[in-house]
């Protein structure tokens, strides 16, 4: 065999293989790709069919693909080309009627549909496509006419599963969920284990807030066809609603993979899912993929929030400021909160916060529609003030947070509010006669006492919320000890009941040693009080002995018990010199 003959045979073989490959892919394959939202693959297939086998039907389905992807001008061209191939192609007339309907020209659409129905009334596919057309457009639909035509279609072909699906869609336009579910079930009868039908039923259950059954049908759709992308998308939305953000992100990522979509809106949604699942790197990656492809200011918000989470405050500030500037009507409280947090993220000194950052965070809190969210934010800022030892601002901000949502305020909230007031009170140092502000000493003393008493009332709430928590009683005793003249306090036993409760609870604890430093103060006070005020030597002796057990070198206890000679001392209780804070307690 010569070289030329070989080349001809090779060329013939290639052409035959190409033809076989083309024939292997059918219109039904393309429609399945559309159902599966694999629009890029569907478009490639329908274009190949139209080019490889020019026919009126292939032109119709190419146009149908364009309608489903909202390329209406291209769809019209395809239908018109189909009619040039065969001027009696009623499917392409249906296509042009569909285009007219999309533009609101119902009269022209009806004229074309009526002609097709009259000429091809026995063709189930024609009836189906006319009926389906009446369900495709949000503003120009006619569910009643759709149902009439679709019922005729399934009378002609009871196995036309997609006609049952279209009827279900028409019924959903009339909010007839139960009847729609029945139509989708008929689709399953016509085509058992049809993923599209299972998914449609799942959507009805989701709409009816029957989340377990929605989940069941989405999973059935995936079991029927593991590449059926819409089920993963709907499942992601269901998990998102259930606040299972990681599962939501995973399923939406599968939707992106299975569908092969390049739609910027879908990528943006994926970025949102990734963000809520705390996958900020993935969120930024997705945002970069759609940069310049979508004119949606929300992307600036997403950039800002994600950059903050990735510890890149400068980029966070840049994007959030731009978002607030160009889309003020879309700004929510959280945008200002993230902006403020980004400013605070830049602070490296001991101050712990940036004044601009705090201002923005509180501005965000004031925009919250939920008092509970606003309260949480105020307490967030209060904690910043407290960490920076800005106790007056901490006290005021904690109080505002509690006032916004008193019903949900925790013992911890009250605890730190009390501590902030206590620390503020200790900052008021009483002047001596040599100080220039000595004349204000009475006023300073009154302010100081008022703050200590305020702290005590707050710690009283802590003990009400946590009656078995020893530290609350310690702080009540300490604030009162500092609020009054110390001799007066001992003479009247003002702190006594709270120190007694502290010792009672601490001694019952399996490990009382963790309260050692607090018990030193409590036993010392109670010993002096029993000895000097109550004149109860036996009780005083009991407390001195307890004090010596937790503080073996305590001179006052030794002297009182005759173990050593030492000058008399006042009870060792909390003073204005940096009181030791209790461990953070349970809520």
Secondary structure by P-SEA (a helix, b strand, c coil): ccaaaaaaaaaaaaaaaaaaaaaaccaaaaaaaaaacaaaaaaaaaaaaaaacccaaaaaaaaaaaaaacaaaaaaaaaaaaaaacccaaaaaaaaaaaaaaacaaaaaaaaaaaaaaaccccaaaaaaaaaaaacccccccaaaaaaaaaaaaaacccaaaaaaaaaaaaaaacaaaaaaaaaaaaaaaccccaaaaaaaaaaaaaacaaaaaaaaaaaaaaacccccaaaaaaaaaaaaacaaaaaaaaaaaaaaaaccccaaaaaaaaaaaaaacaaaaaaaaaaaaccccccaaaaaaaaaaaaaacaaaaaaaaaaaaaacccccccaaaaaaaaaaaaaaccccccccaaaaaaaaaaaaacccaaaaaaaaaaaaaaaaaacaaaaaaaaaaaaaaaccccccaaaaaaaaaaaaaaaaaccccccccccccaaaaaaaaaaaaaaaaaaaaaaaaaaccccaaaaaaaaaaaaaaccaaaaaaaccaaaaaaaaaaaaaaccccccaaaaaaaaaaaaaaaaccccccaaaaaaaaaaaaaaccccaaaaaaacccccccccccccccccccccccccc
